């Protein structure tokens, strides 16, 4: 597939989407075939089992197919495309440099301190409503989101440390690697080449990233997180940092739910968004995150300037 190197960025993006679709279909067929050969479960029976997520006995199958989907659609396609476009795929994807420990800690702090800001934005998102003539669509969207929440709760329900570790791998490790490989490592790079504008590429990729989750009432917080991950890559040139940031964000949710059994319920549409405490914490969160991001930006700019000066001297 090295012919991709000679094509336009738009063609490369379209080809990437085709490979993702093919990967999803192929990996699902492999999963169905494996269940039929080793477990004796036919397609119709398997579909019923996966739909009945409320039965704890079906969670193993649900998690198995979640792993397959993540690997088949998000991990393998970007690696395949990167290899087809560059003889050094890890360098192409900005994975070849080990992240600095201090920078890593600052990135983790950004995600942890952004919590109140993201929570408040989620509240704002819940207030959004479609025009009255689209009320049926809005009802369907809210029902779908409620169902997704129930699936996630069933998925994460465990009281053992082993179950927690397994959920961290499935919900935090694999999605952080796969989604960042695809969106920031590959699509953001290709969109930047196509538009010639790094900021446009970051926000377009963030929109695609949020839209992929098919959760309208969680669109804005995911959009902001996607843009944050994009700027971390843009400023540092190291994909490991958004991967770690993505992991910390997802892992925090998994751990909080494990400890409290709370944190997954969507906010109600009539939840006040300007209560004194919520708004105050959101403002404080914005200020802290701004200073942390400014530090990251300035440190990377200083590093780039030193590197340029060193090259000029040599």
C-alpha positions in Angstrom: 0.0 0.0 0.0 3.0 2.3 -0.3 1.2 4.0 -3.3 -0.4 6.1 -0.6 2.8 8.1 -0.3 2.1 9.6 -3.7 -1.5 10.5 -3.2 -3.2 13.6 -1.9 -4.0 14.0 1.9 -7.7 13.8 1.0 -7.2 10.5 -0.7 -5.2 9.3 2.3 -8.0 10.3 4.7 -10.6 8.5 2.6 -8.4 5.4 2.4 -7.9 5.5 6.1 -11.7 5.6 6.7 -12.1 2.6 4.3 -9.5 0.6 6.2 -11.1 1.4 9.5 -14.5 0.2 8.2 -12.9 -2.9 6.8 -11.1 -3.5 10.0 -14.3 -3.3 12.0 -16.2 -5.7 9.7 -13.3 -8.1 9.6 -12.6 -8.2 13.3 -16.3 -8.7 14.0 -16.5 -11.6 11.6 -13.5 -13.1 13.3 -15.2 -12.7 16.7 -18.4 -14.3 15.5 -16.5 -17.1 13.9 -14.5 -17.7 17.0 -17.6 -17.9 19.2 -19.2 -20.4 16.8 -16.1 -22.6 16.6 -15.1 -22.6 20.2 -18.3 -21.9 22.1 -20.9 -23.3 19.7 -22.8 -20.0 19.7 -24.5 -19.1 16.5 -24.9 -15.6 15.1 -28.5 -15.1 16.1 -27.9 -16.4 19.6 -24.8 -14.3 20.0 -26.6 -11.2 18.9 -29.2 -11.8 21.6 -26.6 -12.4 24.2 -24.7 -9.2 23.4 -28.0 -7.2 23.4 -28.8 -8.6 26.9 -26.1 -6.6 28.7 -28.1 -6.7 31.9 -27.2 -10.3 32.4 -23.8 -10.5 34.2 -23.1 -13.8 32.4 -22.9 -12.0 29.1 -20.3 -9.4 30.2 -17.4 -11.6 29.2 -18.6 -11.7 25.6 -19.4 -8.0 25.7 -15.8 -7.2 26.9 -14.3 -9.6 24.4 -16.0 -7.9 21.4 -15.1 -4.5 22.9 -11.4 -5.5 22.8 -11.8 -6.8 19.3 -13.4 -3.6 18.1 -10.8 -1.3 19.7 -7.9 -3.3 18.2 -9.5 -3.9 14.8 -10.7 -0.3 14.2 -8.4 1.9 16.2 -5.1 0.2 16.9 -4.2 -1.8 13.8 -5.5 0.5 11.0 -3.4 3.5 12.0 -0.3 1.3 12.3 -1.0 -0.2 8.9 -1.5 3.2 7.3 1.6 4.7 9.0 3.7 1.8 7.7 2.4 2.3 4.2 3.2 6.0 4.3 6.6 5.9 6.0 9.4 3.4 6.4 9.6 4.5 10.1 5.9 4.3 11.2 6.6 5.1 14.9 8.4 8.2 13.9 5.6 9.1 11.5 3.1 8.7 14.4 5.3 10.8 16.8 5.9 7.7 19.0 9.7 7.4 18.7 10.7 9.8 21.5 10.3 8.9 25.2 8.3 11.6 27.0 10.0 13.7 29.7 8.9 12.7 33.2 8.3 16.3 34.3 6.2 17.0 31.2 4.4 13.8 31.8 3.5 14.9 35.4 2.2 18.3 34.1 0.0 16.6 31.5 -1.5 14.4 34.2 -2.1 17.5 36.3 -3.9 19.2 33.4 -6.3 16.3 33.1 -7.0 16.0 36.8 -7.5 19.7 37.3 -9.7 20.0 34.3 -12.4 17.8 36.0 -14.6 20.6 37.3 -14.4 22.5 33.9 -15.4 19.3 32.0 -18.2 18.6 34.5 -19.6 22.1 34.1 -19.4 21.9 30.3 -21.3 18.6 30.5 -24.0 20.3 32.5 -24.2 23.0 29.8 -24.4 20.3 27.1 -27.3 18.7 28.9 -29.3 22.0 28.7 -29.1 22.0 24.9 -32.3 21.0 23.1 -33.3 20.6 19.5 -36.1 22.6 17.9 -39.6 21.3 18.7 -40.0 19.8 15.2 -37.1 17.6 16.0 -38.4 16.5 19.4 -38.7 12.8 18.3 -35.0 12.8 17.4 -34.1 14.4 20.7 -36.1 11.8 22.6 -34.3 9.0 20.7 -31.0 10.6 21.4 -31.7 10.9 25.1 -32.9 7.3 25.2 -29.8 6.1 23.4 -27.6 8.0 25.8 -29.4 6.5 28.8 -29.0 3.1 27.3 -25.3 3.7 26.7 -25.0 4.7 30.4 -26.6 1.5 31.5 -24.3 -0.6 29.3 -21.3 1.3 30.7 -22.5 0.7 34.3 -23.0 -3.0 33.6 -19.6 -3.1 31.9 -17.8 -1.5 34.9 -19.7 -3.3 37.7 -17.1 -5.2 39.6 -16.0 -5.5 43.2 -12.6 -7.2 42.7 -9.2 -5.7 42.1 -8.8 -8.1 39.2 -12.0 -6.8 37.6 -10.9 -3.2 38.1 -7.6 -3.9 36.4 -9.4 -5.6 33.5 -11.7 -2.6 33.1 -8.7 -0.3 33.2 -7.2 -2.2 30.3 -10.4 -2.3 28.2 -11.7 1.2 29.0 -8.6 3.2 29.6 -5.4 1.6 28.1 -6.7 0.3 24.8 -8.9 3.3 23.9 -6.2 5.7 24.9 -3.7 4.0 22.6 -6.1 3.3 19.7 -8.1 6.5 19.6 -5.0 8.7 19.9 -3.2 6.7 17.2 -6.1 7.2 14.9 -7.2 10.7 15.7 -4.2 12.6 16.8 -1.4 10.4 15.3 -3.0 10.0 11.9 -6.1 12.0 11.1 -4.8 15.3 12.6 -1.6 14.9 10.7 -3.4 14.3 7.4 -6.0 17.0 7.9 -3.2 19.5 8.7 -1.5 18.5 5.4 -4.8 19.0 3.6 -5.8 22.3 5.2 -2.3 23.8 5.8 -3.6 25.0 9.2 -2.6 23.2 12.4 -5.4 24.8 14.5 -8.1 23.9 12.0 -6.7 20.3 12.0 -6.9 20.1 15.8 -10.5 21.3 16.0 -11.7 19.3 13.0 -10.1 16.2 14.4 -11.7 17.0 17.8 -15.1 17.3 16.2 -14.7 13.9 14.5 -13.4 12.4 17.8 -16.4 13.6 19.7 -18.9 12.7 17.0 -17.6 9.2 16.8 -18.9 8.5 20.3 -22.5 9.1 19.0 -23.5 10.9 22.3 -25.0 14.3 21.5 -25.4 15.3 25.2 -21.7 14.6 25.9 -20.5 16.2 22.7 -19.0 19.5 24.1 -16.9 18.0 26.9 -15.5 15.4 24.5 -14.8 18.1 21.9 -12.8 20.1 24.5 -10.9 17.0 25.5 -10.2 16.1 21.9 -8.8 19.7 21.2 -6.7 19.5 24.4 -5.2 16.2 23.3 -4.6 17.8 19.9 -2.7 20.8 21.3 -0.6 18.6 23.5 0.6 16.8 20.4 1.0 20.0 18.4 3.1 21.7 21.1 5.2 18.8 22.1 5.5 16.7 18.9 5.1 13.6 21.1 2.0 11.4 20.8 2.8 9.6 24.1 1.6 12.7 26.0 -2.0 12.8 24.6 -2.1 9.0 25.0 -1.2 9.4 28.7 -3.7 12.2 29.1 -6.4 10.2 27.5 -5.6 7.2 29.7 -5.6 9.4 32.9 -9.0 10.8 31.9 -10.6 7.4 31.3 -8.9 5.7 34.2 -10.1 8.4 36.6 -13.7 7.6 35.6 -13.2 3.9 36.0 -11.6 4.2 39.4 -14.2 6.7 40.7 -17.0 4.4 39.7 -15.3 1.4 41.3 -15.0 3.3 44.6 -18.3 5.2 44.7 -20.6 3.5 42.2 -21.3 7.0 41.0 -20.2 9.3 38.2 -21.8 7.7 35.1 -25.4 9.1 35.4 -26.0 11.8 32.9 -27.0 15.1 34.4 -30.7 16.0 34.1 -31.7 18.7 31.5 -33.0 21.0 34.2 -29.9 20.8 36.4 -28.8 24.4 37.3 -25.5 25.2 35.6 -24.8 28.5 37.5 -24.9 27.3 41.1 -22.2 29.1 43.1 -20.0 26.1 43.9 -20.2 24.5 40.4 -19.4 27.7 38.6 -16.7 28.7 41.1 -14.9 25.3 40.7 -15.2 25.5 37.0 -13.6 29.0 36.9 -10.8 27.8 39.2 -10.3 24.8 37.0 -10.0 26.9 33.9 -7.4 29.2 35.5 -5.3 26.3 36.8 -5.4 24.4 33.5 -4.5 27.6 31.6 -1.4 28.1 33.7 -0.4 24.4 33.3 -0.9 24.5 29.5 1.0 27.8 29.3 3.9 26.2 31.1 3.9 23.2 28.7 3.7 25.5 25.7 6.5 27.8 26.9 8.8 24.9 27.9 8.3 23.3 24.5 8.9 26.6 22.7 12.1 27.1 24.8 13.2 23.6 23.9 12.5 24.1 20.2 14.5 27.4 20.3 17.5 25.8 21.9 17.4 23.0 19.3 17.2 25.5 16.4 20.1 27.5 17.9 22.2 24.3 18.3 21.5 23.4 14.7 22.5 26.9 13.4 25.7 26.7 15.4 26.6 23.4 13.9 
